[in-house]
Amino acid sequence: MWGGCWCTWFHTAHAEKDHSAEGNRALKERLVHEGKAHAALVFDGDVAVAWCEYGTSEELPNIYHRKEYEAELDRLPDYRITCFFVDRRYRRKGIAAVALRGALDLIAQAGGGVVEAYPHEGKKISASFLYNGTRTLFEDAGFHYDRPKGKNHTVMSTTVPAAS
């Protein structure tokens, strides 16, 4: 996993969060088993090659530029999309969009609601650092621009209806 993160940064602080790859992996596994961590996985055969992390605001309270974000906040979203990972061999092939659609489908199955994301916007950045996607990725998925957040990120949102 990129940098040993295992997509734990956006979760609240936990006693066992020791910032090592092994510790983050164990924490993430525990949170998944407890139903406190969610992601849409993309497989190539039996191998997960990408995922899109999503969860409630309570599950994923840590976002960059949080003070600025909260100063302009009307209400917390029902869900946040915080992180993507795409194996380098699968980048620039639309796999992040597949993972995003999967996350939105899972949110719909869970009852839907307002979903926020915080994609990158502005100067070009290496694909390996696009852990939160691009504005275009989210616009293509039906999100609308709400406001800037920090120097190179935005707040975007959409409402996902409950699956019938």
Protein Blocks (a to p, Z undefined) as FASTA:
>chain_A
ZZhlnommmpccdfklgopaklmmmmmmmmmmnopaccddddehjacfbdcddddfklmm
ccghklmmmmmpfbdcfbdcfbdcddfklgonopmmmmmmmmmmmmmmnnpaadddddde
djdddfklmmnopfklmmmnopacfbdehjkbccddddddddZZ
